[in-house]
Structure formats: C-alpha cells, structure tokens
Amino acid sequence: MLKGATLGIPALGFNIARYNIGGSSKNVIDDAGTEIAMKTSPNMPAFKFIESFWLDWSSNQRKMLDLAIERGVDVAEAFSNAPPWWMTNNHATAGGDDGRKDNLQTRNHDAFALYLATVVKQAKDNWGVNFTYLEPFNEPMSTWWTYPGKQEGCHFEVKTQNDVLLQLRSYLDKLGLKDVVIATSDENSPSIALSTLTTMSTSADVMATFGKTLWDSEYGEKDATGLSMAESIALDINQMGVSAFVYWQVLDGGGWGLIQSSPADNTISTPNTKYYVLAQYSRHIRPGMTILSTDDVKTVMAYDAASKLLVVVTVNTANAPSKVTFDLASFKTAAGPITACSTETSGTGALYKPSKVEISGSSFSASIPAALVMTFEIQGVAV
C-alpha cells in the first residue's frame, strides 16, 4: 500500500483489468507436411512476446489477472492485439508486410472469432474468470502495424471487422457466453473510432442511438508529473462522457508508468507523481457514482446518492495560482463538512496532502496553486 490510501481503498482502487490474449508462439504448425514457425520480429522485446492460447497454458500466463481479481477487480476485459500468427498472411504478429492492408487471412475470419470465444470460454470454465467484455481489435485502422514491429499489431479494414464481429457474437452465444459484451473498436483516437463506428452503422450519433458506453480503454503518455493526464481525464469525462478510464501500463519506464519499472529486467522502483494524481480521481470517484455536469471542463463532479457524498476533483494547469468558488445552491442541502486533499505535480511538493475547507452559505472557495490537482469531498449533500 502506497502513501495516502484512504477510505479502506488500497493503492489506486482500480476495478477494471484488461487481459491480453496473445497471438505469438514458439510452437510450429504442420502445413501439408511442412513444419512452419512464426516469423519473429527482431525489434520485438521478449516481454512483448505474448503467448497465444494453448489448452495446456500454465497459471503463470494469467497470474497478474488472478492477483487483480483477488484485490477487487470486478470488471475484466479480454483483448487481442493480433490474431495468432498462423492465421495471418505473413505468419507474423508484429505487423503485416503492408500496414495499410488486412493481415488476417480471409479464410481465417471464422477461426479467429472462434479462437477468441474459446479463450473466454476456457477462462470461465477452468480459471474461474468471467470476462465482462471481449475486445477483438486493437487500433485496427492504424497503418503503422508493419513488420518488423516492436509489438503485436494488426490492421483490419472495417469490412473485415464487421465480418469477424458477426461471427464472434455467434460463437459466444453458441458457447453459452451471451452475457459477454463485445467492445469495438479500440482505436488510437476518438475521431478514428467514431469514423469506424459510423461506417459500421447508419447513424452518426452512435452513443445516443445504440446506448453504448464509451471508455478511455488505453491511456498513456510520458508526462511523469501527471498534469497532462489530469487534464485529459477531466476533458474526456466532461466532453466525451467516458464511463471508464484505463491506464495502459502501471509499471513502465520513464514517465510512461505510474510506477517506475523496467519490464525488460523485471525491476520495480518508485512511483511517479502521476500515480498520486490518478489517485485523486480513482480513490474518490468510485464505481456507481453519478457524474454531474459543471461549467468548468477541468473540474469533474461525482455524486453518491446512498452516502449523500459529493466529490469534486479539479486541476489547475496554469502557471499561476487560481482562486475557485464552487456554488452548491442547486442542491437541496449541502451540510458538510468538507475534506480535501491535493497533489503538487512538480514533484517537489506534497504528493497527497489532506486539508479542510469551510462552507460559506451555499458555496465554498479554495486557492489552487499552479500545476496542482485537488479533491473535495462534501458530506451531507442531497439533490
């Protein structure tokens, strides 16, 4: 447990885990009497060599998932970066020979769908893991998945995605997995994702028309301070209406990881400041809370009706202090008290500093220093 864990929530209190169904393997296949092996990219480090599913998979390949579930994860998503190598046109998982073209063989659309459904079925029947979601494509419209890449990746045209999705839904249903939801498509940018979805459908207002939820399913950047991340969280919740925020790699090098780590040599070091920045959101805005609208896109407001708790998380991205006032007049009651905590993203100040704020009538004010993230919890709030 790292510094500042509150309300019985250890560390960051994450409740979502994404699990990579790999496509790589050192096994060989028999092709008309000839043994064929995977075309291995010299640029892909060993720790990104994700074994594809075999029936004799050991528990080591899912250990982190098991640990996450033991620690409170209640939403698990299985996802694929690339089909198994023997299903691709160039027998590689680290990109196709042309990143602008499909690398999944046409004849293997059905096999790929069955493969994904089988892994999810195996997880339920033999691992005790019930995946809530299955995401079959990772950044499928991107054109940088070209061999020899640095990780697994595959380009899928929209028509191919449509074909695989229909077959995947059919196989999930046949295997008794009707409750598993297919998530698609996990694109590199919101505009590409919307373009893909609107091409698949006839309506531009995809979310409203189909009642779909939107996730930040893979967020990551190299700003170790967490200031960029805080701004992104606020904008994505307020402007895009995302219902989940998933950080790509908690353990990674430089500013990419929440905690300094080197996957290549299995070392773990100290947390970056962005770890505590994310804690401002994840420890206080909990699953089941209702996101409320605000007139400031960099302020996130969430409400828990059962406990009558209002949570406000705000970030000052400016280079100067800012005084903010929060008007609570629209609530029936806002009795208080108010507790607060803050993280200075400079890395030289307080990482998780508690404080108290007083309500004055139907509002409260606070001075927010430059480059700081601050959370307020207001008790006794009724809507």
N, C-alpha and C positions, 0 to 999 in steps of 0.2 A: 504494500500500500504506500503510495507516494504522498507527499505533504499535502494537507488541505482536504482530505476526503471528508465529506460531510453527510449528514442525514443517513448514515449507515451505508452510503454508496462508496464502495472501494474504487480507488483509481478514477477512471473516467465513466464508469457505469454504462458502458455500451450494452445494447441489447440486440444488435444485428451483427451477424458474421457471414461473410461471403466465402465460399469454398470453391477452389479452382479444380475443375475436372480436367486433368491434363490430357495431352494428345501425344506426348513423346514416349519413346520406349527404346530399350536396347534389344528387345526381342526381335526376331526375324519372322517373316511370313513366307509361306510357300506359294509361289506364283507359277503354276503349270510346271512344277518340278524344280524350279529355281528358287533358292533362298534369297530373299530381298530384305535389306536392312534400311532403317531410316536414314535419310540424308541429313546429317548433323551439321548445324551451323557452327563454324569455328568462333563466331562472335557471341554465342550464347553461353553465359557462365553456367557452371554446373548447378547452382542453386535455382536457376530458372528452368532447368530440365525437369518438367513436371510429368511424372509417370502417368500414362494413360491407364484406364481401368482394366484390371485382370481379376478373375474370380478369386485368386489367391493373394490379393492385396493384403499387406500386413497392417496392423493397427498404427504403425508409425506414420503412415501416409495420411492419417486423419487425426493425429494426436492433438494438434492445435485446435481443431474443431471441437473435439471432446472436451478439452480444457475450457474453451469458451462457453460451451453449454453448461458445464459444471459451475461456471462463475456468473450465470444469469442470462446468457443469451437465449432469447425465446423466438427470434426470427432468423432462420438460416436460409441463405440463398446459394444454390449451386450455379456456377457459371463456367463457360468454356471460352478459352482464348483462341483455340484452334481445334479442328477435328483431329482424330487420331491420324497419324502420319500416313497409314496405309490407305486412307480414304482421299488423300489429296493428290492433285495432278502431278506434283513433283516429288512426292514421297517425303515431304518436309513439313515441319510445324512452324519453323521460323520464317514464314512468308512464302509467297508464291514466286515463280520466276518473273511474273509481271504483277506488281501490286495493284494494278488497275483492273485486274480480271479475277473472276472466281477461281479459288484454288481447290474448292471441294468438287470432286468428280461428280458429274451429273448422275451417274449410276449409283452414287453413294448418298444421295439426299435421304433416302429412306433409311439406310444403315446408320447414318449419323443421328437421325431422330431417335431410332431405336436404341442406339448406344447411350444417349443422354438419359432417356427414360429408364433404361436398365440400371444405370448408376444410382438414380434417385430411388428406384425400387429396392435395390440392394441396401441402400442406406437405411431405408425404413424397416426392412425385414431382418437385417443382420447387424446393423450398427446401432439401432435404437435412435436414429436421427430422422426427424421428419422435416424435410425441406419445405418451406413455405413457398418459395419461388424457385424457378429454373430459368436462367438467362442463357440462351444458346449462342449469342453472338457478342463479341467484344470489339467495339469500334469497327463494325463490318464495312462501312462505306469509306473508311480511310484508305489511302493509296500507298501508305508507307510500309505496308506489310510485304516487303520484298526480301527474298532470300539473298544472302545470308543475314537474317536479322538478329537482334540481340535478345529476343524473347519470342514466345509463341505468338502468332498472329495470323489472321486470315481475312482476306477481302471476300465479302458476299454481296452480290448485287441484290436489289430489292426483290426481283422476281425469285431468286434463289431463297431468300429469307422467307418469302411467302410460302413457297413450296415446303420448306423444312418445318415451318411453324404449323402448318396444317397437319403434317404427318406426326409431328411431335405431340400435338394435342390428342391425336387419335391414339398414339401408343400409350401416353399417360393414362388415358381413360381406360384402355384395354387392360392395363396393369393395375387397375384399382387405385389410381392416383388422381382422381377427378378434383381433389381439393388442392392440388399443386397448381399454382398460378404461373403462367409463362410471362416473363418480363422481357420486353424488347422495345427499342434496340438501344444498347448501351453505347451511345456514340460519344465522340470526343468533344462535341459542342452541342448546345441546345438547338441551334439553328439546323444542324445536320439531322439531329434526332427528330425534330418536327417535320423536316422535309421528308424523311423516310416514312414517318407515320402517316402523313397526309397522302403520300404516294400509295401507301397500302389501303387507305380509306378514301372516302369521297368528301370528307368534311375537314375544313381547316381547323375547326375548334375541337380538336381531338379529345382533350380532357373533359370538356363540358358534355360533348356528345356521348362519349362512352363511359364516363365516370371513372376514368383511370387515375391512379395516383402517380405522382412524379417524384423520383428520387434523385439526389446527388449520390450516385452509386459508386463513384470512384474519384474522390477529390484528392489532389496532391500538388504541391509546388515546393520550391526550395527556400521560401522565406521562413527562416527559423524563428523569427520573432512572433509569428502568428498573427500579425496585423493584417496581412493580405487575406488570410483565412477568415478572420473575424468579419471583415467587410464582405467577403463572398458569402458566408453563412447568412448574414443579415439580408443581403440583396436577393439571394436565392429563395429564402423563406418568404420575404415580403413581396417580391416582384414575380417570382415563378411559382410560388406556392408549393415548394418541395415539402414532402412529409417525412423525409429521412435524409440524413447526412452521413455518408460512409467515407471514412478516411482510407486512402489506398493502402499505405503501409505504415503501421505504427512504428515498426522497427526498421530504420533505414539510415543511410549515411548523410552527412551534411545537414542541410535544412529540410530535406525531404521527410525525414522521420519525425514523429512526435518524440521518440526516444532515440538517441544516437546509437547506431548499431552498424555492424559490418556483416551482412549475411554471408559474404564470401568466406569469412574465417570464424563465424559464429561468436562474435564478440558483441556485448551489450554494454553501453556506457550510461551517461547521464541524460535526463530529459531536456529537450529544447524548451524554450519559453512557450512555444506554441502548444505544448502539452497542457500547460495551465490555462492558456487562452481557450482551448477547446473545452476544458473542464468548466469554464464559466457557463457554457451552453449545456453540455451533456449532464452535468451534475444537478442542474437546476430546472431545465426544461425536460421533463420526463415523459415517457410514453403515455398516451392517453390525454395529455393536456390539449386544450384548445388554443390555437394560435389566433390572437386578436389583431386587428388592423391598427396601425399607428400612422401618424403624419410624418414620421421620420424613417426613411428606408434603412437607416443604420441602427435602428432600435427594434429588437424583437420582444414581443409581449405574449406571454402564455398564461393560461388560467386553468386551475384545477378546481372544479366545482365542488368536489367531495370535501376537500380540505379548506375551501374558500381562500386559496392561495393565488396571488398574482405575482408572476415573475417578469421582471423587465431586465433585459441584457442590452447594453448599449456600448458602442465603440466610438472613440474619438480618433479619427485617422489624421487629424490636422497636426501641425507642428506647434500649436499653441493651446493652452487650456481653454475649456469651454464650459460655461455655466448652463445647465439644462434644468427645466422645470417640467414636471410630469403632472398633468391635470387629471385628477381622478373623479371629477364631478359627474361623469357619465355613469359611474357605478352607483348602485343603491346605497351601499355602505362601503367604507374603506377605513376600518378602525385602526389598523396597525397592530402591533409595531412593525417597523421596517428594519430588516437587517441587510447589510450589503457586504460585498467582497470585491476586490479589484486585482487586476494583473497588469503590471507595467511591462510593456512589450520590449522595452530597451534592453532587458536582461540584467540591468544594474539595480533595479528596484525590487519592490515586493512582488513575489510570484502569486500569492494568494492571501491578500490582506483583508481581514474582517473589519467591519466598521458598522456604525449605526446612523440612521437618518431619521429625522423627526418629520411627522406630517404637520403641515400648517393649513388648517381648514380642510379643503378638498384637494390639496396638491402637496408636492414635496420637491425640493430642489437639491442639486448637488453640483459641485465643481469637479469637472472631469479633466484631469491633466492630459497633456498631449500624449498621443500614442498609447492610450490606456483602454482596457476593457473592464466594464463594471457591471455587476449584477445586483439587483434589488429584489428582495422577497418581501411582499406586503401581505401581512396576515389579515384575516377578518374582512375579506372583500366579497361582496355579493353583487351579482349582476341582475 
